[in-house]
Amino acid sequence: MFNYLYNLKRIFRVTASTVEKPEALFIEHSYRKKTQATRFLSDLLQKHFSLKFIFDDNWKEGRDADVPAFQKHNYVFFCQVIPNLADLSHLARQTTVVWFPMYDAIITGRNKQYLWQLSKIPLKTVCFSSTLYQMLQKFGMNCFYLQYYPDPKEFTPIVDYTSIRVYFWYRRDPINWQLVKTLLAKTNIAAITIKNDPDPGNKPLVINSHDIKKYSIRLYSKHLPLVQHRKVISQASVYMAPRILEGIGVSFVEALTQGQCVIAPNQPTMNEYIRNNSNGYLYNVDRVKPLDLGAFAQIGKNARHEAKKGYQKWQQNSQSLISFITNP
C-alpha cells in the first residue's frame, strides 16, 4: 500500500512538471536586443508560453515586419513591429495574434486611416500607455491596459541626496546637452554623467571643454552590461528622461523605482507616471526654462514610494494580462 501511494504521488509530480506550455512566436524590433527595454515582457510571457524569438530588422529599410512562414504556433506576439495589413489579417484567421504597440511609434508612424483598417482585424492589443489605450479603444480595438513597474527589490535605493549628481543618456534631439544645460541653469551641479550613445541615425554630442570642466562631466559611449550599467546610474541622484515621447519609458521608470529625481518632458508616457513637483519634474519642451530643484531629495523619495505601489498593481494586472491573452 505504501509503495502504491508513493508511486501515485510520483506520477502526479511528473505529470504536473511536464505539462507543455503553448508555443508562441515573439517577434520584436531588433534594436531591443541592445536596449533590453522589453525584457520584462518576454520574461513574463515565458512563464506561461514556450517562446521562440524573432528579431525583425525590416525597420532599418522602413518596411513592416515579415509574417512567419510557419503556422504551428498557438500564439504570435508582435512587440512594437507589425506586418502589413493583408498579411496580418491572414495570420489572425489562423492563430491568436497579440500586438504590443508603443505610444511613440503609433503617434509618429501611423495615421487614423491605418488604425481604422487595423481595427477590422481580430487581434488582441496590449497597451502600456493609458493615452494609447484610450486612443485605440476609440477605434474599437480589443485592448488591455496595464502600467509597468519593475520589482523595487532589484534596485538599491538612493540614500545620498546631499548633492545633485545628474545622469543623462543622449539618444536624440531635441533633448540634447543644450536643453539639459538650460534646465539646470539655476542649479548647483556636483557632477554629470552622460552616456553619449545616440539612437541609430543620430550623431553623438559634441561638448566643449569649458562645459566639461564647469559641470564635472564624465562622458562614455559604449553600451555597458546590465550590472555595470545600473551601478553607473545608481551614483546619480537626478535622472534626465532622454526622449520627448516614449513607448513605455523603462529607463526613467527604473530611475523612479530607484528613488532618483526624474526630470522629463510633459508628454506620454512620462506624464502618466509623474505628477509635477510630487514624484518628479515635468517641463514644456516648447518653452524650456531653468527648473528649481530645491525639493529634489523629497521628490526622489516620493518616486520610490509611488513605484512600490505601482509594482504591486503591476503584479495584479500582469496575471489579468495572461487571462486576456488566453481567453477566447
C-alpha positions in Angstrom: 0.0 0.0 0.0 2.8 2.4 0.9 4.6 1.7 -2.4 1.4 2.2 -4.3 0.8 5.7 -2.8 4.4 6.6 -3.2 4.3 5.7 -6.9 1.0 7.5 -7.4 2.4 10.7 -5.9 5.4 10.4 -8.1 3.3 10.1 -11.2 1.3 13.2 -10.2 4.6 15.2 -9.7 6.0 14.1 -13.1 2.7 14.8 -14.9 2.5 18.3 -13.3 6.1 19.1 -14.2 5.8 18.0 -17.8 2.7 20.0 -18.8 3.6 21.6 -22.0 3.2 25.4 -22.4 1.5 26.6 -25.6 4.0 27.5 -28.3 4.3 31.2 -29.3 6.4 33.4 -31.5 7.7 36.6 -30.1 8.6 39.0 -32.9 10.3 42.2 -31.9 12.1 45.3 -33.1 15.8 44.2 -33.4 17.0 47.3 -31.6 15.6 45.9 -28.4 18.5 43.4 -28.3 20.6 46.4 -27.3 18.3 48.3 -25.0 16.6 45.3 -23.4 13.6 47.6 -22.8 11.0 44.9 -23.2 12.8 42.0 -21.5 10.4 42.3 -18.6 7.6 41.4 -21.1 9.3 38.4 -22.6 10.3 37.2 -19.1 6.6 37.4 -18.0 5.4 35.6 -21.1 7.9 32.8 -20.8 6.4 31.8 -17.6 3.2 30.8 -19.5 4.3 30.2 -23.1 7.1 28.4 -24.9 8.6 31.3 -26.8 10.6 31.4 -30.0 12.2 34.8 -30.6 12.5 36.6 -34.0 14.2 40.0 -34.0 12.9 42.0 -37.0 15.3 44.2 -39.0 12.9 45.5 -41.6 12.6 48.8 -39.7 16.0 49.7 -41.0 14.6 49.8 -44.5 11.3 51.4 -43.5 9.3 48.2 -44.1 6.7 46.4 -41.9 7.6 43.2 -40.1 7.6 39.9 -42.0 4.9 37.3 -41.2 6.5 33.9 -40.3 6.1 31.2 -42.9 5.1 28.5 -40.5 1.8 28.4 -38.7 2.2 25.7 -36.0 2.3 28.2 -33.1 -0.7 28.8 -30.8 0.1 32.5 -30.4 2.1 35.1 -32.3 3.2 38.2 -30.3 4.3 41.3 -32.2 6.1 43.7 -29.9 6.1 47.2 -31.5 6.6 45.9 -35.0 3.6 44.7 -37.0 3.2 43.2 -40.5 1.3 44.8 -43.4 -2.5 44.6 -43.0 -3.1 41.9 -45.6 -0.6 39.5 -44.1 -1.7 40.3 -40.6 -5.4 39.6 -41.5 -4.4 36.3 -43.0 -2.4 35.3 -39.9 -5.1 36.4 -37.5 -7.5 33.9 -39.1 -5.2 31.0 -38.3 -3.8 31.8 -34.9 -4.2 34.2 -31.9 -2.3 37.4 -32.7 -1.4 39.8 -29.8 0.1 43.2 -30.6 2.1 45.2 -28.1 2.3 48.7 -29.6 4.4 51.6 -28.4 2.9 55.0 -28.0 5.8 56.9 -29.6 5.8 54.6 -32.7 2.0 54.9 -33.2 1.9 58.7 -32.8 4.8 59.3 -35.2 4.3 56.5 -37.7 0.6 55.6 -38.1 -2.4 57.6 -39.3 -6.1 57.3 -38.5 -6.9 55.5 -41.7 -4.4 52.8 -40.9 -5.8 52.4 -37.4 -9.3 52.1 -38.7 -8.3 49.4 -41.1 -6.3 47.7 -38.3 -9.4 47.7 -36.1 -11.1 45.3 -38.5 -8.6 42.6 -37.9 -9.4 40.2 -35.0 -6.2 40.7 -32.9 -5.7 41.5 -29.2 -3.9 44.7 -28.3 -1.9 45.3 -25.1 -1.1 48.9 -24.2 1.5 50.1 -21.6 0.3 53.7 -22.1 -3.1 54.9 -20.9 -3.0 57.6 -23.6 -2.5 55.0 -26.3 -5.1 52.7 -24.7 -7.8 55.4 -24.8 -6.9 56.3 -28.4 -7.1 52.7 -29.7 -10.3 52.0 -27.8 -11.9 54.8 -29.8 -11.2 52.8 -33.0 -13.0 49.8 -31.4 -9.9 47.6 -30.9 -9.9 44.8 -28.3 -7.4 46.4 -25.9 -6.0 45.7 -22.4 -4.1 48.3 -20.4 -1.5 47.9 -17.6 1.3 50.1 -16.4 4.7 48.6 -15.9 6.8 48.9 -12.8 9.9 46.7 -12.0 10.4 45.0 -8.7 11.8 47.6 -6.3 13.9 44.9 -4.6 16.0 44.7 -7.7 17.2 48.3 -7.3 19.3 49.7 -4.5 17.5 52.8 -3.3 19.3 56.2 -3.5 20.3 57.2 0.0 22.7 60.1 -0.8 20.8 63.2 -1.6 23.5 65.6 -0.3 24.3 66.8 -3.8 22.8 66.9 -7.3 24.5 64.3 -9.5 22.9 64.0 -12.9 22.6 61.1 -15.3 21.7 61.7 -18.9 21.6 59.3 -21.8 21.7 61.3 -25.0 19.6 59.5 -27.6 18.3 62.1 -30.0 17.5 65.8 -30.4 15.9 67.9 -29.1 16.8 66.6 -25.7 20.4 67.3 -26.1 23.1 68.9 -23.9 21.9 72.5 -24.7 18.4 71.7 -23.5 19.7 69.9 -20.3 22.0 72.8 -19.6 19.1 75.2 -19.8 17.0 73.2 -17.4 19.9 73.1 -14.9 21.0 76.7 -15.3 19.9 77.7 -11.8 21.1 74.5 -10.1 24.4 73.8 -8.3 25.6 70.7 -10.0 28.1 68.4 -8.4 28.6 66.2 -11.4 27.0 64.9 -14.6 27.4 61.6 -16.3 26.5 61.5 -20.0 26.0 58.3 -22.0 26.9 59.7 -25.4 25.3 56.8 -27.3 22.6 58.1 -29.6 19.9 56.1 -31.4 20.6 54.9 -34.9 20.7 57.8 -37.4 21.7 60.4 -34.8 25.2 61.9 -34.2 26.9 61.9 -30.8 27.0 65.1 -28.7 30.0 67.5 -29.0 30.5 69.2 -25.7 33.2 71.9 -25.3 35.9 71.6 -22.7 34.6 74.6 -20.8 31.3 72.9 -20.0 33.0 69.6 -19.3 35.1 71.3 -16.6 32.4 73.5 -15.3 29.8 70.8 -14.8 32.3 68.0 -14.0 31.0 66.0 -16.9 32.0 62.4 -17.4 31.3 61.0 -20.9 31.1 57.4 -22.0 29.7 55.9 -25.2 29.8 52.1 -25.0 26.8 50.0 -24.1 27.5 48.5 -20.7 26.4 45.1 -19.3 23.3 45.4 -17.2 25.0 45.1 -13.8 27.6 47.7 -14.7 25.0 50.0 -16.3 22.9 50.0 -13.1 26.0 50.7 -11.0 26.8 53.8 -13.0 23.2 55.1 -12.9 22.9 54.4 -9.1 25.6 57.0 -8.5 23.2 59.8 -9.7 20.5 61.5 -7.6 18.8 63.1 -10.7 17.9 61.4 -13.9 17.1 63.2 -17.2 14.5 61.3 -19.3 16.1 61.0 -22.7 13.2 61.4 -25.2 10.2 63.6 -25.9 7.9 60.6 -26.4 8.2 57.1 -25.1 6.7 53.7 -25.8 7.0 52.6 -22.2 10.0 54.5 -20.9 11.6 51.7 -19.0 14.8 53.6 -18.3 13.0 56.5 -16.5 10.6 54.1 -14.7 13.6 52.3 -13.3 15.1 55.6 -12.2 11.8 56.4 -10.4 11.9 53.0 -8.8 15.5 53.6 -7.6 14.4 56.8 -5.9 16.0 59.2 -8.3 14.5 62.6 -9.0 13.4 62.3 -12.7 13.2 65.4 -15.0 11.1 64.7 -18.0 9.0 66.3 -20.8 5.3 66.8 -20.0 4.4 64.1 -22.6 3.3 60.5 -22.6 4.4 58.2 -21.1 6.3 60.4 -18.7 3.3 62.4 -17.5 1.4 59.1 -16.9 3.9 58.2 -14.2 5.0 61.6 -12.9 3.0 64.3 -11.1 4.9 67.5 -11.4 6.6 68.6 -8.2 5.4 65.5 -6.4 7.3 62.4 -7.7 9.2 64.2 -10.5 9.6 67.3 -12.5 7.8 67.9 -15.9 8.7 70.6 -18.3 7.3 72.0 -21.6 9.6 71.1 -24.5 8.4 74.1 -26.4 9.3 76.6 -23.6 12.3 75.2 -21.8 13.4 77.2 -18.8 15.5 76.7 -15.7 14.0 74.5 -13.1 14.0 74.9 -9.3 15.3 71.6 -8.0 15.2 72.6 -4.3 12.9 69.7 -3.4 14.7 67.1 -5.4 15.6 64.9 -2.4 12.0 64.6 -1.2 10.7 64.1 -4.8 13.2 61.2 -5.2 11.9 59.6 -2.1 8.3 60.1 -3.2 9.1 58.5 -6.5 10.4 55.3 -4.8 7.3 55.2 -2.6 5.0 55.5 -5.6 7.0 52.9 -7.5 6.4 50.3 -4.7 2.7 50.8 -5.0 2.9 50.7 -8.8 4.7 47.4 -8.7 2.0 45.8 -6.5 -0.6 46.9 -9.1 1.6 45.6 -11.9 1.8 42.1 -10.3 -2.0 42.0 -10.0 -2.6 43.3 -13.6 0.0 41.1 -15.2 -2.0 38.0 -14.1 -5.1 39.5 -15.7 -3.0 40.1 -18.9 -2.4 36.4 -19.3 -6.1 35.7 -19.0 -6.8 38.4 -21.6 -4.4 36.7 -24.0 -5.5 33.1 -23.4 -9.3 33.6 -23.1 -11.3 33.3 -26.3 
